[in-house]
Amino acid sequence: MSTANKPSVPQQVFDQREFRNALGTFTTGVTIITACRPDGTLVGVTANSFNSVSLDPPLVLWSLAKSSNSLPAFEQAEHWAVHILSHDQDQLATHFSKRGHDKFAGLTIERGLGDVPLLAGCTTRMQCKTAYRYDGGDHIIMVGEVMNFEHSDMPPLVYQRGNYAIATRKELADEAEALIKATASSNGSDENSLSYLLGTAYFQMYGKLRAFGAEHGLNDTEFFVLNALAARQGRSLEELNRLFVYAGHSPLLHVLDDMSARGLLQIAVDQGDHHARGLFYLTPLGQELAQQIADAGRQSEAEMLANLGTVDAIAMRTLLRRFINLPGYDKLDE
Ligand SMILES: Cc1cc2nc3c(=O)[nH]c(=O)nc-3n(C[C@H](O)[C@H](O)[C@H](O)COP(=O)(O)O)c2cc1C
């Protein structure tokens, strides 16, 4: 093992936690590095210290804490494999960051150079031969020569400030921003406001479905009632009205009677209810139409999400869910 010159004594006396926080601002990918001990047992650790070193020869590095149980194995290993995790492998990353359990139990693995275990479903895999090891304070720096590699289009997992994350392309956001600024200056409306964006997205998405409803003889109000009952049957008139007013429409008048007359709804009196109220249900005909609308909705959503791409679709769902759950707003009690 080569030993680097001793680093000079740092001027600043710093708090370890703060130093970790400072390092955490450097966004990285997440890897799992695996090896096989001479006795055949397998080792693996989650590591975000991975980095590229050289193209020719192809060298990569990562550092392993001297306190790691896996240290002796990696100090002896002639080969190890780097798995750059894909966006949906955060649980695997957590699994391999925990000590004191058989990390490979129940996992399907392949074998690589030196019998190294290879994990499936990663964005990239590299099989490496140990080239150098350096002492690096409380870590050992492992440098490996990449003997072979394979990579895919799967978006990688990201690690930032102690959290797993996904990365969405910045230049697309810039393009959108420039477009919004251009339209805002031409017609004076604020097309960058959330209300504008959410409203437009809503109309864009439901426009298609409304058109589908209209083809089947449903106006906007009837479309709403059908979907509300498909989400949960057995709602009272007051409840449907409350939902309806919440969604910004005027209260229902003769809509329910019309829909019942067309065989889409039926009313049943809930005998268990103290006030014996009428509750609305979809008839089999109504259920069939609701099902067709749901199928059309799923299909148009799948088309839209395919246009966005995997990571942006996840990002959109995540942000909308966070937005919906912001404190201080009335929740739609479905
Ligand atoms: C996202 C993440 C990144 C990590 N990166 C490293 C690293 O680069 N080097 C390291 O020694 N430990 C790192 N760890 C901690 C190790 O994964 C953990 O201590 C190790 O798996 C312990 O297992 P062992 O004692 O069985 O070797 C990281 C943990 C997480 C969750």
The ligand as a MOL file (V3000), in Angstrom:
LIG
                    3D

  0  0  0     0  0            999 V3000
M  V30 BEGIN CTAB
M  V30 COUNTS 31 33 0 0 0
M  V30 BEGIN ATOM
M  V30 1 C -25.5490 6.7040 0.6860 0
M  V30 2 C -24.4480 6.0700 1.4960 0
M  V30 3 C -23.1420 6.2170 1.0840 0
M  V30 4 C -22.0920 5.6330 1.7930 0
M  V30 5 N -20.8310 5.7690 1.3450 0
M  V30 6 C -19.8110 5.1710 1.9980 0
M  V30 7 C -18.4810 5.2470 1.5030 0
M  V30 8 O -18.2140 5.8430 0.4750 0
M  V30 9 N -17.5060 4.6150 2.2070 0
M  V30 10 C -17.7730 3.9150 3.3520 0
M  V30 11 O -16.8620 3.3560 3.9570 0
M  V30 12 N -19.0340 3.8200 3.8370 0
M  V30 13 C -20.0620 4.4120 3.1830 0
M  V30 14 N -21.3410 4.2970 3.6440 0
M  V30 15 C -21.5910 3.4750 4.8330 0
M  V30 16 C -21.4740 2.0000 4.4930 0
M  V30 17 O -22.3940 1.6210 3.4880 0
M  V30 18 C -21.7190 1.1260 5.7200 0
M  V30 19 O -21.0040 1.6130 6.7860 0
M  V30 20 C -21.2750 -0.2820 5.4250 0
M  V30 21 O -22.1410 -0.9030 4.5360 0
M  V30 22 C -21.1770 -1.0350 6.6820 0
M  V30 23 O -21.1140 -2.4000 6.3550 0
M  V30 24 P -19.9440 -3.3680 6.8420 0
M  V30 25 O -19.5030 -2.9250 8.2200 0
M  V30 26 O -20.6280 -4.6900 6.7930 0
M  V30 27 O -18.7910 -3.2650 5.8880 0
M  V30 28 C -22.3890 4.8870 2.9580 0
M  V30 29 C -23.7060 4.7300 3.3610 0
M  V30 30 C -24.7300 5.3050 2.6310 0
M  V30 31 C -26.1480 5.1120 3.0670 0
M  V30 END ATOM
M  V30 BEGIN BOND
M  V30 1 1 1 2
M  V30 2 1 2 3
M  V30 3 2 2 30
M  V30 4 2 3 4
M  V30 5 1 4 5
M  V30 6 1 4 28
M  V30 7 2 5 6
M  V30 8 1 6 7
M  V30 9 1 6 13
M  V30 10 2 7 8
M  V30 11 1 7 9
M  V30 12 1 9 10
M  V30 13 2 10 11
M  V30 14 1 10 12
M  V30 15 2 12 13
M  V30 16 1 13 14
M  V30 17 1 14 15
M  V30 18 1 14 28
M  V30 19 1 15 16
M  V30 20 1 16 17
M  V30 21 1 16 18
M  V30 22 1 18 19
M  V30 23 1 18 20
M  V30 24 1 20 21
M  V30 25 1 20 22
M  V30 26 1 22 23
M  V30 27 1 23 24
M  V30 28 2 24 25
M  V30 29 1 24 26
M  V30 30 1 24 27
M  V30 31 2 28 29
M  V30 32 1 29 30
M  V30 33 1 30 31
M  V30 END BOND
M  V30 END CTAB
M  END
